[in-house]
Amino acid sequence: MMGNSMMGWAWIWPVLVLIGIVLLGYVAVRLTQNRRSLDQAAGPRRESPPAQAASSADVSSSARSILDERFARGEIDDEEYRRRRAELA
């Protein structure tokens, strides 16, 4: 008795699978369109300019600031700080 009444609903599964496939395709298309519009809104991609060589004054002040920070944190003692500072000068 139940076998005959359930056969009427057998068509629903292929329809649901088809709807799912169409929905996945729609979502995929929308995601790719969204990515393209974001790329276009960002403008053309530019390469960064080549890095310029740091001058010796920049390197010296950078090394000095690192040395000062290490001394302030207590990583090096007063004697080592003075010795390294003299080497940088």
JOZI-V733296 format. One record per pair of residues at least 4 apart in sequence whose ideal C-beta (glycine too) atoms are under 7 Angstrom apart, sorted by the first residue. I is the first residue (numbers start at 1). J is the second residue. D is the distance in whole Angstrom. If there is no record, write none. Layout:
i:I j:J d:D
i:I j:J d:D
//
This chain:
i:2 j:6 d:6
i:3 j:7 d:7
i:11 j:15 d:6
i:12 j:16 d:6
i:13 j:17 d:6
i:14 j:18 d:6
i:15 j:19 d:6
i:16 j:20 d:6
i:17 j:21 d:6
i:18 j:22 d:6
i:19 j:23 d:6
i:20 j:24 d:6
i:21 j:25 d:6
i:22 j:26 d:6
i:23 j:27 d:6
i:24 j:28 d:6
i:25 j:29 d:6
i:26 j:30 d:6
i:27 j:31 d:6
i:28 j:32 d:7
i:29 j:33 d:6
i:30 j:34 d:6
i:31 j:35 d:6
i:32 j:36 d:6
i:33 j:37 d:6
i:34 j:38 d:6
i:35 j:39 d:6
i:36 j:40 d:6
i:37 j:41 d:6
i:38 j:42 d:6
i:54 j:58 d:4
i:54 j:59 d:5
i:56 j:60 d:6
i:57 j:61 d:6
i:58 j:62 d:6
i:59 j:63 d:6
i:60 j:64 d:6
i:60 j:88 d:6
i:61 j:65 d:6
i:62 j:66 d:7
i:63 j:67 d:6
i:63 j:88 d:6
i:64 j:68 d:6
i:64 j:88 d:6
i:65 j:69 d:6
i:66 j:70 d:6
i:67 j:71 d:6
i:67 j:81 d:7
i:67 j:84 d:6
i:67 j:85 d:6
i:67 j:88 d:7
i:68 j:72 d:6
i:69 j:73 d:6
i:70 j:75 d:4
i:70 j:76 d:5
i:71 j:76 d:6
i:71 j:81 d:4
i:76 j:80 d:4
i:76 j:81 d:5
i:77 j:81 d:7
i:78 j:82 d:6
i:79 j:83 d:6
i:80 j:84 d:6
i:81 j:85 d:6
i:82 j:86 d:6
i:83 j:87 d:7
i:84 j:88 d:7
i:85 j:89 d:7
//
